[in-house]
């Protein structure tokens, strides 16, 4: 039976993550999302996903040291960012720099691939503003160094924790479009760099990784809590989609939304986020859920990860045009882990198609 969207088609067995859309649950290698976000740094989550898929054991402590060294190594490629490259959207410029990396399958290649987007995106953003890129500080954690390279100053503890929470949360999420692209390329025997480049190319499509920025555009347009209900109703009347609501898999609330909302709380409590902005977002969330239940009672539309992603990344001073690139920083470890799992345990991915075109003329 053909299925153009491949819903419910099993394309792989994986030990990496389990997405239960009916229950609203995400499990990463046996650990539930809520526990992982509460306890793990980026390095912890990366080690959890990668261990067992490379030629050596992977630990969080070792990753912190080796990733710092890898960030310093890949920074040399920033000098290749010429005017033509910098005229591209940030995620495209970042992808072009990643394409300069060797295409291996080992631990060293993995380190470079995890480090590269973390280094290249802040550098591209600064160069596009006419500012000098900030070199990595190898002794910092991945999240702390990303923020230091972005803002040319050491981040606060709350900022590092917030970015850690985001990167951990999006590290892996089942067989989504970009992860599937990574596995397809890996199944051919191509290297990890090829798999990551394919995944980024899938991610940048607006139906996959392009929605967080428009959430902020929506909040800006609404402006005040009192205007939320009317604005949202008019948007639905025009046939527009409400940004940050609904998900292809989850039939209930996206569990990542509450985890991100929780990650924002320390920034709010310490005065590092405008509380009025958060109150507006909460009012829009409640108004949107009410009007969606009223207008679309047969469709399970709830808050998804993009709604609070937009608020968190904005609070960390990432520009809206860079949100897809920040997603790629976090998801690269999942792409690499899936590529290695496919290469080690799978076979060439080669589905069939059904021809529906014209038949040749009979002689």
C-alpha positions as CSV (number, residue, x, y, z in Angstrom):
1,X,0.0,0.0,0.0
2,X,1.5,3.3,-1.0
3,X,1.6,6.3,1.4
4,X,2.9,9.5,0.0
5,X,3.8,10.9,3.4
6,X,5.1,7.6,4.7
7,X,3.0,7.8,7.9
8,X,3.1,4.6,9.9
9,X,5.7,3.1,7.5
10,X,8.5,1.5,9.6
11,X,11.8,2.4,7.9
12,X,14.3,1.5,10.6
13,X,14.8,0.0,14.0
14,X,16.6,2.3,16.4
15,X,18.0,2.3,19.9
16,X,18.2,6.1,20.0
17,X,14.8,7.7,20.7
18,X,11.2,6.9,21.0
19,X,8.5,9.4,20.2
20,X,5.0,8.5,21.6
21,X,2.7,11.0,19.9
22,X,-0.5,9.7,21.6
23,X,1.0,9.9,25.2
24,X,3.1,13.0,24.5
25,X,6.3,11.3,25.6
26,X,9.9,11.4,24.3
27,X,12.5,8.9,25.5
28,X,16.2,9.2,24.6
29,X,18.1,5.9,24.9
30,X,16.0,4.9,27.9
31,X,15.8,8.3,29.6
32,X,12.7,10.3,29.6
33,X,12.9,13.9,28.3
34,X,11.9,15.6,31.6
35,X,14.7,13.8,33.5
36,X,17.3,14.4,30.8
37,X,16.6,18.1,30.6
38,X,16.6,18.4,34.3
39,X,20.0,16.7,34.8
40,X,22.0,16.7,31.6
41,X,24.3,19.2,29.9
42,X,24.8,19.1,26.1
43,X,27.9,16.9,26.6
44,X,25.9,14.5,28.7
45,X,23.2,14.1,26.1
46,X,25.8,13.8,23.3
47,X,27.7,11.0,25.1
48,X,24.4,9.2,25.8
49,X,23.5,9.2,22.1
50,X,26.9,8.4,20.7
51,X,28.3,5.8,23.0
52,X,28.4,2.4,21.3
53,X,28.3,3.7,17.8
54,X,32.0,4.8,17.4
55,X,35.3,3.0,17.5
56,X,35.9,4.1,21.1
57,X,33.9,4.7,24.3
58,X,32.3,8.2,24.6
59,X,32.0,10.0,28.0
60,X,30.7,13.4,28.8
61,X,33.9,14.4,30.5
62,X,36.1,13.4,27.6
63,X,33.7,15.1,25.1
64,X,33.9,18.4,26.9
65,X,37.7,18.4,26.5
66,X,37.8,17.1,23.0
67,X,35.0,19.3,21.8
68,X,36.8,22.3,23.1
69,X,39.8,21.3,21.0
70,X,37.7,20.6,18.0
71,X,36.1,24.0,18.2
72,X,39.5,25.6,18.1
73,X,40.5,23.4,15.2
74,X,37.4,24.2,13.0
75,X,37.6,27.9,13.7
76,X,40.4,28.1,11.1
77,X,37.7,27.6,8.4
78,X,36.0,30.8,9.3
79,X,38.5,32.7,7.2
80,X,36.9,31.1,4.1
81,X,33.7,33.1,4.7
82,X,33.9,35.6,1.8
83,X,31.4,38.1,0.7
84,X,29.4,35.6,-1.5
85,X,29.1,33.2,1.4
86,X,28.1,35.9,3.9
87,X,25.3,37.1,1.5
88,X,23.5,33.8,2.2
89,X,21.0,33.1,5.0
90,X,22.9,32.1,8.1
91,X,22.0,28.4,7.9
92,X,23.2,28.2,4.3
93,X,26.5,30.0,5.1
94,X,27.0,27.6,8.0
95,X,26.3,24.6,5.8
96,X,28.8,25.8,3.2
97,X,31.5,26.0,5.9
98,X,30.7,22.5,7.2
99,X,31.1,21.2,3.6
100,X,34.8,22.0,3.9
101,X,35.3,19.3,6.6
102,X,36.7,15.8,5.8
103,X,34.1,13.1,5.2
104,X,35.1,10.4,7.6
105,X,33.2,8.0,9.9
106,X,35.3,8.0,13.0
107,X,35.4,9.8,16.4
108,X,37.6,12.7,15.1
109,X,35.1,13.4,12.3
110,X,32.3,13.3,14.8
111,X,34.0,15.8,17.1
112,X,34.5,18.2,14.2
113,X,30.9,17.9,13.1
114,X,29.6,18.6,16.6
115,X,31.9,21.6,16.9
116,X,31.5,23.0,13.5
117,X,27.9,24.5,13.6
118,X,28.6,25.7,17.2
119,X,31.5,27.7,15.8
120,X,30.4,28.7,12.3
121,X,26.9,30.0,13.2
122,X,28.1,32.7,15.7
123,X,31.0,33.6,13.4
124,X,28.7,34.0,10.4
125,X,26.3,36.1,12.5
126,X,29.0,38.4,13.6
127,X,30.6,38.8,10.2
128,X,27.2,39.6,8.7
129,X,26.9,42.5,11.2
130,X,30.4,43.7,10.3
131,X,31.9,42.4,13.5
132,X,35.0,40.3,14.1
133,X,34.4,36.7,14.9
134,X,35.2,35.6,18.4
135,X,37.6,32.6,18.7
136,X,36.5,29.6,20.7
137,X,37.6,29.2,24.3
138,X,38.3,25.4,24.6
139,X,38.0,25.3,28.3
140,X,34.3,26.3,28.2
141,X,31.4,23.9,27.8
142,X,29.8,23.8,24.3
143,X,26.8,25.9,25.4
144,X,28.9,28.5,27.2
145,X,31.3,28.8,24.3
146,X,28.5,29.3,21.8
147,X,27.1,32.2,23.7
148,X,30.6,33.7,24.3
149,X,31.3,33.5,20.6
150,X,27.9,35.0,19.8
151,X,28.0,37.9,22.2
152,X,31.7,38.5,22.8
153,X,31.2,38.2,26.5
154,X,30.9,35.4,29.1
155,X,27.3,34.3,29.5
156,X,25.5,34.0,32.8
157,X,24.9,30.7,34.5
158,X,21.2,30.9,33.7
159,X,21.9,31.6,30.0
160,X,24.2,28.5,29.8
161,X,21.6,26.4,31.5
162,X,18.9,27.6,29.2
163,X,20.9,26.8,26.1
164,X,21.9,23.5,27.5
165,X,18.3,22.7,28.1
166,X,17.4,23.6,24.5
167,X,20.3,21.6,22.9
168,X,19.5,18.6,25.0
169,X,15.8,18.8,24.2
170,X,16.3,18.8,20.4
171,X,19.2,16.3,20.3
172,X,17.1,13.6,18.8
173,X,13.4,13.1,17.9
174,X,12.7,9.9,16.0
175,X,12.8,9.5,12.3
176,X,12.0,13.1,11.3
177,X,12.7,14.4,7.8
178,X,16.3,15.5,8.5
179,X,17.2,12.4,10.5
180,X,15.8,10.2,7.7
181,X,17.9,12.1,5.2
182,X,20.9,11.5,7.3
183,X,20.2,7.8,7.5
184,X,19.5,7.5,3.7
185,X,22.9,9.0,2.9
186,X,24.7,6.9,5.5
187,X,23.1,3.8,4.0
188,X,25.0,4.4,0.8
189,X,28.4,4.3,2.6
190,X,29.0,8.0,2.3
191,X,30.7,9.7,5.3
192,X,29.3,11.5,8.3
193,X,29.9,14.9,6.8
194,X,27.7,14.0,3.8
195,X,25.0,12.8,6.1
196,X,25.0,16.0,8.2
197,X,24.9,18.2,5.1
198,X,21.9,16.2,3.7
199,X,20.2,16.6,7.1
200,X,20.8,20.4,7.2
201,X,19.4,20.7,3.7
202,X,16.2,18.9,4.8
203,X,16.0,20.9,8.1
204,X,16.0,24.3,6.3
205,X,12.7,23.6,4.6
206,X,9.9,25.6,6.2
207,X,7.8,22.5,6.9
208,X,10.5,21.1,9.1
209,X,12.8,23.5,10.9
210,X,11.6,27.0,9.8
211,X,8.8,27.9,12.2
212,X,10.3,29.4,15.4
213,X,11.0,32.8,14.0
214,X,7.5,33.5,12.8
215,X,6.3,32.8,16.4
216,X,8.0,36.1,17.4
217,X,6.5,37.8,14.3
218,X,3.1,36.7,15.5
219,X,3.7,38.0,19.1
220,X,4.9,41.3,17.7
221,X,1.8,41.7,15.5
222,X,-0.5,40.9,18.4
223,X,1.2,43.4,20.6
224,X,-0.9,43.2,23.8
225,X,-2.7,40.5,25.7
226,X,-6.1,42.2,25.1
227,X,-5.6,41.9,21.3
228,X,-4.7,38.2,21.3
229,X,-8.2,36.6,20.8
230,X,-9.2,39.0,18.0
231,X,-5.9,38.8,16.1
232,X,-5.8,35.0,16.3
233,X,-9.4,34.7,15.1
234,X,-8.7,37.0,12.1
235,X,-5.6,35.0,11.2
236,X,-7.7,31.8,11.1
237,X,-10.4,33.6,9.1
238,X,-7.7,34.3,6.5
239,X,-6.8,30.6,6.4
240,X,-3.4,31.2,8.1
241,X,-1.7,28.7,10.4
242,X,-1.0,29.7,14.0
243,X,2.7,29.5,14.5
244,X,3.8,27.2,17.4
245,X,0.7,25.1,17.4
246,X,0.1,21.6,16.1
247,X,2.6,18.8,15.3
248,X,2.8,16.0,12.7
249,X,3.3,13.3,15.5
250,X,2.0,14.6,18.8
251,X,-1.7,14.3,19.3
252,X,-1.4,16.0,22.7
253,X,0.9,18.8,24.0
254,X,4.5,18.5,22.8
255,X,6.4,17.5,25.9
256,X,9.3,19.7,24.8
257,X,7.2,22.9,25.1
258,X,6.8,22.6,28.9
259,X,10.5,21.7,29.3
260,X,11.4,24.9,27.3
261,X,9.0,27.0,29.3
262,X,10.7,25.7,32.4
263,X,14.1,26.5,31.0
264,X,13.0,30.1,30.6
265,X,11.9,30.5,34.2
266,X,15.3,31.2,35.7
267,X,16.0,33.8,33.1
268,X,12.7,35.5,34.0
269,X,13.3,35.3,37.8
270,X,16.8,36.9,37.4
271,X,15.6,39.7,35.2
272,X,17.3,38.5,32.1
273,X,14.0,38.3,30.1
274,X,11.3,40.9,29.8
275,X,8.5,39.5,31.9
276,X,5.9,41.4,29.9
277,X,7.0,39.4,26.8
278,X,6.5,36.1,28.7
279,X,3.0,37.2,29.9
280,X,2.1,38.1,26.4
281,X,3.2,34.7,25.2
282,X,1.2,32.9,27.9
283,X,-1.9,35.0,27.0
284,X,-1.5,34.2,23.3
285,X,-1.0,30.5,24.2
286,X,-4.2,30.3,26.2
287,X,-6.2,32.3,23.6
288,X,-4.9,30.2,20.7
289,X,-5.7,26.9,22.4
290,X,-9.2,28.1,23.2
291,X,-9.9,29.2,19.6
292,X,-8.4,26.1,18.1
293,X,-10.6,23.9,20.2
294,X,-13.6,26.0,19.1
295,X,-12.8,26.2,15.4
296,X,-11.1,22.8,14.9
297,X,-12.7,20.5,17.4
298,X,-11.7,17.4,15.4
299,X,-8.0,18.2,15.1
300,X,-5.6,17.7,18.1
301,X,-3.8,21.0,17.9
302,X,-1.7,21.9,21.0
303,X,1.5,23.9,21.7
304,X,4.6,22.5,20.0
305,X,8.3,22.9,20.6
306,X,8.6,26.0,18.4
307,X,6.5,28.3,20.5
308,X,8.8,28.5,23.5
309,X,11.9,27.9,21.4
310,X,11.4,31.3,19.8
311,X,11.2,33.0,23.2
312,X,14.2,31.2,24.6
313,X,16.5,31.8,21.6
314,X,15.4,35.4,21.5
315,X,16.2,35.8,25.2
316,X,19.7,34.4,24.4
317,X,20.2,37.1,21.7
318,X,20.1,34.9,18.7
319,X,18.5,36.7,15.7
320,X,15.4,35.2,14.2
321,X,17.1,34.3,11.0
322,X,19.5,32.1,12.9
323,X,17.0,29.9,14.7
324,X,17.2,27.1,12.2
325,X,21.0,27.1,12.5
326,X,20.8,26.9,16.3
327,X,18.4,23.9,15.9
328,X,21.1,22.3,13.7
329,X,23.7,22.8,16.4
330,X,21.6,20.7,18.8
331,X,20.4,18.1,16.3
332,X,23.7,17.3,14.7
333,X,24.6,14.8,17.4
334,X,21.3,13.0,16.7
335,X,22.0,13.0,12.9
336,X,25.5,11.5,13.5
337,X,24.2,8.9,15.9
338,X,21.5,7.8,13.4
339,X,24.0,7.8,10.6
340,X,26.4,5.5,12.5
341,X,23.5,3.2,13.6
342,X,22.4,2.9,10.0
343,X,25.9,2.3,8.7
344,X,26.6,-0.4,11.4
345,X,23.3,-2.2,11.5
346,X,21.3,-1.3,8.4
347,X,21.5,-1.7,4.7
348,X,21.0,0.5,1.6
349,X,17.7,2.3,1.9
350,X,15.9,1.7,-1.4
351,X,12.1,2.0,-1.4
352,X,10.0,1.4,-4.5
353,X,7.9,3.9,-6.4
354,X,4.7,3.2,-8.3
355,X,4.8,4.6,-11.8
356,X,1.6,6.6,-12.7
357,X,2.9,8.3,-15.9
358,X,1.9,7.7,-19.5
359,X,2.5,4.2,-21.1
360,X,4.5,3.9,-24.3
361,X,2.5,3.8,-27.6
362,X,2.0,0.3,-28.9
363,X,3.9,-0.3,-32.2
